[in-house]
């Protein structure tokens, strides 16, 4: 049976709670959701009132019960609406005010069980759905508070009064009304199940998107923004890891320290935007011509580091020379007339228990020798 629901979250509640939108925009969205929920609650009170009216036509309860229940329910909704529209709810972390709405709905429903005990089945079913809807939004502590109040109210009704709590089936109208009670209660249960399933699916999808966002953040934290190559911190971490792994499995490990020749002149002559395009194109070309097991990172400025796990000295030198030739042969004039791009490189292969700093120092020394000998060349050590 549909019921006067205290509050429950829309599928977008997680987004609203974590939103970084301006406060005014967030409050408007929250107020809109509360408005929808309160409209549903008002509709539920009216549906229950219709069932009570059928019981009244059957002579089960006085004709004043249905309008009284509807009036109190609508006035309660009007109160919550006024508080919501005034911004009162937004002062609290739980802007749905689960506990006060639930307690008031429960106490009102228990009171009508006492006032109209012959049709208490209507209100007891309503209580069941009030609890069900409230639990979708309530924290464990809030749930315990609501359950305590409900338990006290029902204990007073069952133990401190002798009211005959009934389920009318004496005539056709009573049986019709009772049938509607059960059908609508079952519909409410099914809605709860569907809503819970949809909410879980929404939360799962949000969780997947959040994981993907975290993965992307971690990826961006490892990459150089301009070239897409590993940044210095990441390439140094990779170098340490590959050195340790190659030592462990008894494989060689070589590195190539590259520096674009006269890059400052490229920036000064052709402009910094062209210089950025050179760096990007250089990195893309390198990625396209190295193994999937190799690692390429921006060591600093126009200097790059290529880590070649498993590569002995001679193959590393041949690879560096092939890459040098590929870069020199590219038609760089597409970026700017007369543009030529080359690089110099120093190649070093890991020795024994050599440290990363020592390996890089040897590669840097070889790079310096390549520059001193005219640039656009590879030197090994």
MOJOQUI-V951465 format. One record per residue. N is the residue number from 1. SS is DSSP state (H for helix, E for strand, - for the rest). PHI is phi in whole degrees, -180 to 180 (none if undefined). OMEGA is omega in radians with two decimals (* if undefined). Layout:
BEGIN
n=N ss=SS phi=PHI omega=OMEGA
n=N ss=SS phi=PHI omega=OMEGA
END
This chain:
BEGIN
n=1 ss=- phi=none omega=3.08
n=2 ss=- phi=-65 omega=-2.99
n=3 ss=- phi=-147 omega=3.05
n=4 ss=- phi=-76 omega=-3.02
n=5 ss=- phi=-80 omega=3.13
n=6 ss=- phi=-65 omega=3.11
n=7 ss=- phi=-179 omega=3.01
n=8 ss=- phi=-158 omega=-3.03
n=9 ss=- phi=-83 omega=2.95
n=10 ss=- phi=-75 omega=3.12
n=11 ss=- phi=-60 omega=-3.11
n=12 ss=- phi=-91 omega=-3.00
n=13 ss=H phi=-61 omega=-3.14
n=14 ss=H phi=-61 omega=3.14
n=15 ss=H phi=-65 omega=-3.11
n=16 ss=H phi=-64 omega=-3.10
n=17 ss=H phi=-64 omega=-3.06
n=18 ss=- phi=-99 omega=-3.03
n=19 ss=- phi=-69 omega=3.07
n=20 ss=- phi=-105 omega=-3.14
n=21 ss=- phi=-65 omega=3.08
n=22 ss=- phi=-54 omega=-3.04
n=23 ss=H phi=-56 omega=-3.09
n=24 ss=H phi=-63 omega=3.13
n=25 ss=H phi=-64 omega=3.12
n=26 ss=H phi=-64 omega=3.13
n=27 ss=H phi=-63 omega=3.13
n=28 ss=H phi=-64 omega=3.13
n=29 ss=H phi=-64 omega=3.14
n=30 ss=H phi=-62 omega=3.14
n=31 ss=H phi=-62 omega=3.11
n=32 ss=H phi=-63 omega=3.12
n=33 ss=H phi=-67 omega=3.12
n=34 ss=H phi=-63 omega=3.13
n=35 ss=H phi=-62 omega=3.12
n=36 ss=H phi=-64 omega=-3.13
n=37 ss=H phi=-63 omega=-3.12
n=38 ss=H phi=-66 omega=3.07
n=39 ss=H phi=-64 omega=3.08
n=40 ss=H phi=-65 omega=3.13
n=41 ss=H phi=-62 omega=3.12
n=42 ss=H phi=-60 omega=3.10
n=43 ss=H phi=-62 omega=3.13
n=44 ss=H phi=-66 omega=3.08
n=45 ss=H phi=-60 omega=-3.12
n=46 ss=H phi=-68 omega=3.11
n=47 ss=H phi=-63 omega=3.09
n=48 ss=H phi=-61 omega=3.13
n=49 ss=H phi=-64 omega=3.10
n=50 ss=H phi=-63 omega=3.12
n=51 ss=H phi=-63 omega=3.10
n=52 ss=H phi=-64 omega=3.09
n=53 ss=H phi=-65 omega=3.09
n=54 ss=H phi=-64 omega=3.08
n=55 ss=H phi=-62 omega=3.12
n=56 ss=H phi=-66 omega=3.10
n=57 ss=H phi=-65 omega=3.11
n=58 ss=- phi=-81 omega=3.14
n=59 ss=- phi=84 omega=-3.09
n=60 ss=- phi=-79 omega=3.14
n=61 ss=- phi=-131 omega=3.09
n=62 ss=- phi=-63 omega=-3.11
n=63 ss=- phi=-66 omega=-3.12
n=64 ss=H phi=-82 omega=-3.05
n=65 ss=H phi=-64 omega=-3.08
n=66 ss=H phi=-60 omega=3.14
n=67 ss=H phi=-65 omega=3.12
n=68 ss=H phi=-65 omega=3.14
n=69 ss=H phi=-63 omega=-3.14
n=70 ss=H phi=-64 omega=-3.10
n=71 ss=H phi=-65 omega=-3.14
n=72 ss=H phi=-65 omega=3.13
n=73 ss=H phi=-62 omega=-3.12
n=74 ss=H phi=-67 omega=3.09
n=75 ss=H phi=-63 omega=3.10
n=76 ss=H phi=-64 omega=3.10
n=77 ss=H phi=-61 omega=3.13
n=78 ss=H phi=-62 omega=3.12
n=79 ss=H phi=-63 omega=3.14
n=80 ss=H phi=-64 omega=3.12
n=81 ss=H phi=-66 omega=3.14
n=82 ss=H phi=-62 omega=3.12
n=83 ss=H phi=-63 omega=-3.13
n=84 ss=H phi=-64 omega=-3.09
n=85 ss=H phi=-68 omega=3.12
n=86 ss=- phi=-79 omega=-3.11
n=87 ss=- phi=89 omega=-3.11
n=88 ss=- phi=-60 omega=-3.10
n=89 ss=H phi=-60 omega=-3.05
n=90 ss=H phi=-72 omega=3.06
n=91 ss=H phi=-76 omega=-3.02
n=92 ss=- phi=-113 omega=3.10
n=93 ss=- phi=-61 omega=3.03
n=94 ss=- phi=-90 omega=-3.04
n=95 ss=- phi=-74 omega=3.04
n=96 ss=- phi=-86 omega=-3.12
n=97 ss=- phi=52 omega=-3.04
n=98 ss=H phi=-58 omega=-3.04
n=99 ss=H phi=-64 omega=-3.13
n=100 ss=H phi=-63 omega=3.13
n=101 ss=H phi=-66 omega=-3.12
n=102 ss=H phi=-65 omega=-3.09
n=103 ss=H phi=-63 omega=-3.14
n=104 ss=H phi=-64 omega=3.12
n=105 ss=H phi=-63 omega=-3.12
n=106 ss=H phi=-65 omega=-3.10
n=107 ss=H phi=-66 omega=3.10
n=108 ss=H phi=-65 omega=-3.13
n=109 ss=H phi=-68 omega=3.09
n=110 ss=H phi=-63 omega=3.12
n=111 ss=H phi=-61 omega=3.13
n=112 ss=H phi=-73 omega=2.99
n=113 ss=H phi=-60 omega=3.14
n=114 ss=H phi=-74 omega=-3.09
n=115 ss=H phi=-71 omega=-3.11
n=116 ss=- phi=-126 omega=-3.04
n=117 ss=H phi=-65 omega=-3.10
n=118 ss=H phi=-65 omega=3.12
n=119 ss=H phi=-116 omega=-3.09
n=120 ss=H phi=-63 omega=3.11
n=121 ss=H phi=-58 omega=3.12
n=122 ss=H phi=-61 omega=-3.03
n=123 ss=H phi=-78 omega=3.11
n=124 ss=H phi=-67 omega=3.06
n=125 ss=H phi=-66 omega=3.09
n=126 ss=H phi=-62 omega=3.11
n=127 ss=H phi=-58 omega=-3.11
n=128 ss=H phi=-59 omega=-3.11
n=129 ss=H phi=-76 omega=3.06
n=130 ss=H phi=-60 omega=3.13
n=131 ss=H phi=-64 omega=-3.12
n=132 ss=H phi=-62 omega=3.13
n=133 ss=H phi=-67 omega=-3.12
n=134 ss=H phi=-62 omega=-3.08
n=135 ss=H phi=-66 omega=3.12
n=136 ss=- phi=-68 omega=-3.07
n=137 ss=- phi=-114 omega=-2.99
n=138 ss=- phi=-78 omega=2.98
n=139 ss=- phi=-80 omega=3.08
n=140 ss=H phi=-54 omega=-3.14
n=141 ss=H phi=-66 omega=3.12
n=142 ss=H phi=-64 omega=3.11
n=143 ss=H phi=-62 omega=3.14
n=144 ss=H phi=-63 omega=3.13
n=145 ss=H phi=-64 omega=-3.13
n=146 ss=H phi=-63 omega=-3.14
n=147 ss=H phi=-63 omega=-3.14
n=148 ss=H phi=-62 omega=3.12
n=149 ss=H phi=-63 omega=3.14
n=150 ss=H phi=-65 omega=3.13
n=151 ss=H phi=-61 omega=3.13
n=152 ss=H phi=-65 omega=3.14
n=153 ss=H phi=-64 omega=3.13
n=154 ss=H phi=-69 omega=3.10
n=155 ss=H phi=-62 omega=3.10
n=156 ss=H phi=-63 omega=-3.13
n=157 ss=H phi=-67 omega=-3.05
n=158 ss=H phi=-82 omega=-3.00
n=159 ss=H phi=-103 omega=-3.08
n=160 ss=- phi=-103 omega=3.06
n=161 ss=- phi=-129 omega=3.08
n=162 ss=- phi=-115 omega=-3.13
n=163 ss=- phi=-65 omega=3.11
n=164 ss=- phi=-81 omega=-3.11
n=165 ss=- phi=-73 omega=-2.94
n=166 ss=- phi=-123 omega=3.04
n=167 ss=- phi=-132 omega=-2.97
n=168 ss=- phi=-64 omega=3.05
n=169 ss=- phi=-144 omega=-3.01
n=170 ss=- phi=-74 omega=-3.14
n=171 ss=- phi=-143 omega=-3.03
n=172 ss=H phi=-63 omega=-3.13
n=173 ss=H phi=-65 omega=3.10
n=174 ss=H phi=-63 omega=-3.14
n=175 ss=H phi=-66 omega=3.08
n=176 ss=H phi=-64 omega=-3.12
n=177 ss=H phi=-63 omega=-3.14
n=178 ss=H phi=-66 omega=3.06
n=179 ss=H phi=-59 omega=3.13
n=180 ss=H phi=-62 omega=3.11
n=181 ss=H phi=-57 omega=-3.08
n=182 ss=H phi=-70 omega=-3.14
n=183 ss=H phi=-63 omega=-3.13
n=184 ss=H phi=-71 omega=3.06
n=185 ss=H phi=-66 omega=3.09
n=186 ss=H phi=-63 omega=3.10
n=187 ss=H phi=-62 omega=3.10
n=188 ss=H phi=-64 omega=3.10
n=189 ss=H phi=-63 omega=3.13
n=190 ss=H phi=-65 omega=3.11
n=191 ss=H phi=-63 omega=3.09
n=192 ss=H phi=-58 omega=3.14
n=193 ss=H phi=-64 omega=3.14
n=194 ss=H phi=-64 omega=-3.13
n=195 ss=H phi=-65 omega=3.13
n=196 ss=H phi=-62 omega=3.13
n=197 ss=H phi=-63 omega=3.13
n=198 ss=H phi=-64 omega=3.14
n=199 ss=H phi=-66 omega=3.11
n=200 ss=H phi=-63 omega=3.13
n=201 ss=H phi=-65 omega=3.11
n=202 ss=H phi=-63 omega=3.13
n=203 ss=H phi=-64 omega=3.11
n=204 ss=H phi=-64 omega=3.14
n=205 ss=H phi=-63 omega=3.10
n=206 ss=H phi=-64 omega=3.11
n=207 ss=H phi=-63 omega=3.11
n=208 ss=H phi=-64 omega=3.12
n=209 ss=H phi=-66 omega=3.12
n=210 ss=H phi=-66 omega=3.09
n=211 ss=H phi=-62 omega=3.13
n=212 ss=H phi=-65 omega=3.11
n=213 ss=H phi=-66 omega=3.10
n=214 ss=H phi=-63 omega=3.12
n=215 ss=H phi=-62 omega=-3.14
n=216 ss=H phi=-66 omega=3.12
n=217 ss=H phi=-63 omega=3.12
n=218 ss=H phi=-63 omega=3.14
n=219 ss=H phi=-65 omega=3.14
n=220 ss=H phi=-66 omega=3.12
n=221 ss=H phi=-68 omega=-3.13
n=222 ss=H phi=-95 omega=-3.01
n=223 ss=E phi=-108 omega=2.99
n=224 ss=- phi=-75 omega=-3.02
n=225 ss=- phi=-62 omega=-3.05
n=226 ss=- phi=-77 omega=-2.98
n=227 ss=- phi=-102 omega=-3.06
n=228 ss=- phi=81 omega=3.06
n=229 ss=- phi=-77 omega=3.05
n=230 ss=E phi=-60 omega=3.07
n=231 ss=- phi=-78 omega=-3.02
n=232 ss=H phi=-60 omega=-3.13
n=233 ss=H phi=-60 omega=-3.09
n=234 ss=H phi=-70 omega=-3.11
n=235 ss=H phi=-68 omega=3.08
n=236 ss=H phi=-69 omega=3.07
n=237 ss=H phi=-64 omega=3.11
n=238 ss=H phi=-63 omega=3.14
n=239 ss=H phi=-60 omega=3.12
n=240 ss=H phi=-60 omega=-3.11
n=241 ss=H phi=-66 omega=-3.11
n=242 ss=H phi=-70 omega=3.07
n=243 ss=H phi=-61 omega=-3.14
n=244 ss=H phi=-65 omega=-3.11
n=245 ss=H phi=-67 omega=-3.13
n=246 ss=H phi=-65 omega=3.07
n=247 ss=H phi=-62 omega=-3.07
n=248 ss=H phi=-65 omega=-3.09
n=249 ss=H phi=-98 omega=3.09
n=250 ss=- phi=73 omega=3.13
n=251 ss=- phi=-109 omega=3.07
n=252 ss=- phi=-74 omega=3.08
n=253 ss=E phi=-147 omega=-3.13
n=254 ss=E phi=-120 omega=3.05
n=255 ss=E phi=-131 omega=3.06
n=256 ss=E phi=-127 omega=3.09
n=257 ss=E phi=-100 omega=-3.02
n=258 ss=E phi=-111 omega=3.08
n=259 ss=E phi=-141 omega=3.12
n=260 ss=E phi=-67 omega=-3.05
n=261 ss=- phi=-71 omega=3.02
n=262 ss=- phi=50 omega=-3.06
n=263 ss=H phi=-67 omega=3.10
n=264 ss=H phi=-60 omega=3.11
n=265 ss=H phi=-64 omega=3.10
n=266 ss=H phi=-61 omega=3.12
n=267 ss=H phi=-63 omega=-3.09
n=268 ss=H phi=-69 omega=-3.06
n=269 ss=H phi=-85 omega=-3.01
n=270 ss=H phi=-107 omega=3.10
n=271 ss=- phi=98 omega=-3.11
n=272 ss=H phi=-66 omega=3.06
n=273 ss=H phi=-58 omega=3.08
n=274 ss=H phi=-65 omega=3.09
n=275 ss=H phi=-58 omega=3.10
n=276 ss=H phi=-64 omega=3.12
n=277 ss=H phi=-65 omega=3.09
n=278 ss=H phi=-62 omega=-3.13
n=279 ss=H phi=-62 omega=3.14
n=280 ss=H phi=-64 omega=-3.12
n=281 ss=H phi=-65 omega=3.08
n=282 ss=H phi=-59 omega=-3.12
n=283 ss=H phi=-64 omega=3.14
n=284 ss=H phi=-61 omega=-3.14
n=285 ss=H phi=-64 omega=3.11
n=286 ss=H phi=-63 omega=3.14
n=287 ss=H phi=-59 omega=-3.08
n=288 ss=H phi=-74 omega=-3.02
n=289 ss=- phi=-126 omega=3.05
n=290 ss=- phi=-120 omega=-3.14
n=291 ss=- phi=-73 omega=3.11
n=292 ss=- phi=-66 omega=3.14
n=293 ss=- phi=-86 omega=3.13
n=294 ss=- phi=-83 omega=-3.10
n=295 ss=E phi=-129 omega=-3.05
n=296 ss=E phi=-126 omega=-3.11
n=297 ss=E phi=-141 omega=3.10
n=298 ss=E phi=-88 omega=-3.05
n=299 ss=E phi=-81 omega=3.12
n=300 ss=E phi=158 omega=3.13
n=301 ss=- phi=59 omega=3.10
n=302 ss=- phi=-100 omega=-3.12
n=303 ss=E phi=-106 omega=-3.07
n=304 ss=E phi=-130 omega=3.14
n=305 ss=E phi=-124 omega=3.10
n=306 ss=E phi=-114 omega=3.14
n=307 ss=E phi=-102 omega=-3.06
n=308 ss=E phi=-119 omega=-3.14
n=309 ss=E phi=-66 omega=3.12
n=310 ss=- phi=83 omega=-3.08
n=311 ss=- phi=-98 omega=3.02
n=312 ss=- phi=-70 omega=-3.04
n=313 ss=H phi=-62 omega=-3.06
n=314 ss=H phi=-64 omega=3.08
n=315 ss=H phi=-59 omega=3.12
n=316 ss=H phi=-65 omega=3.09
n=317 ss=H phi=-63 omega=-3.14
n=318 ss=H phi=-65 omega=3.11
n=319 ss=H phi=-63 omega=-3.13
n=320 ss=H phi=-60 omega=3.13
n=321 ss=H phi=-67 omega=3.11
n=322 ss=H phi=-63 omega=3.12
n=323 ss=H phi=-64 omega=3.11
n=324 ss=H phi=-60 omega=-3.12
n=325 ss=H phi=-68 omega=3.14
n=326 ss=H phi=-62 omega=-3.13
n=327 ss=H phi=-65 omega=-3.12
n=328 ss=H phi=-65 omega=-3.08
n=329 ss=H phi=-86 omega=3.13
n=330 ss=- phi=-66 omega=3.12
n=331 ss=- phi=-86 omega=-3.10
n=332 ss=H phi=-75 omega=-3.13
n=333 ss=H phi=-66 omega=3.08
n=334 ss=H phi=-64 omega=3.12
n=335 ss=- phi=-85 omega=-3.14
n=336 ss=- phi=-162 omega=-3.09
n=337 ss=- phi=-57 omega=3.09
n=338 ss=- phi=80 omega=-3.09
n=339 ss=- phi=-75 omega=3.03
n=340 ss=- phi=-128 omega=-3.14
n=341 ss=- phi=-130 omega=3.04
n=342 ss=- phi=-138 omega=3.04
n=343 ss=E phi=-139 omega=3.00
n=344 ss=E phi=-111 omega=-3.08
n=345 ss=E phi=-149 omega=3.01
n=346 ss=E phi=-117 omega=-3.09
n=347 ss=E phi=-113 omega=3.10
n=348 ss=E phi=-139 omega=3.13
n=349 ss=E phi=-116 omega=-3.06
n=350 ss=- phi=-58 omega=3.11
n=351 ss=- phi=-119 omega=3.02
n=352 ss=- phi=47 omega=-3.12
n=353 ss=- phi=-96 omega=-3.12
n=354 ss=- phi=-60 omega=3.11
n=355 ss=- phi=-84 omega=3.10
n=356 ss=H phi=-62 omega=3.14
n=357 ss=H phi=-62 omega=-3.14
n=358 ss=H phi=-67 omega=3.12
n=359 ss=H phi=-62 omega=3.13
n=360 ss=H phi=-67 omega=3.13
n=361 ss=H phi=-64 omega=3.12
n=362 ss=H phi=-68 omega=3.11
n=363 ss=H phi=-65 omega=3.13
n=364 ss=H phi=-66 omega=3.09
n=365 ss=H phi=-63 omega=3.10
n=366 ss=H phi=-65 omega=3.09
n=367 ss=H phi=-63 omega=3.12
n=368 ss=H phi=-60 omega=3.12
n=369 ss=H phi=-64 omega=3.13
n=370 ss=H phi=-62 omega=3.11
n=371 ss=H phi=-68 omega=-3.11
n=372 ss=H phi=-64 omega=-3.11
n=373 ss=- phi=-94 omega=3.03
n=374 ss=- phi=115 omega=3.12
n=375 ss=- phi=66 omega=-3.12
n=376 ss=- phi=52 omega=3.13
n=377 ss=- phi=-155 omega=-3.13
n=378 ss=E phi=-114 omega=3.09
n=379 ss=E phi=-129 omega=3.12
n=380 ss=E phi=-107 omega=3.11
n=381 ss=- phi=-144 omega=*
END
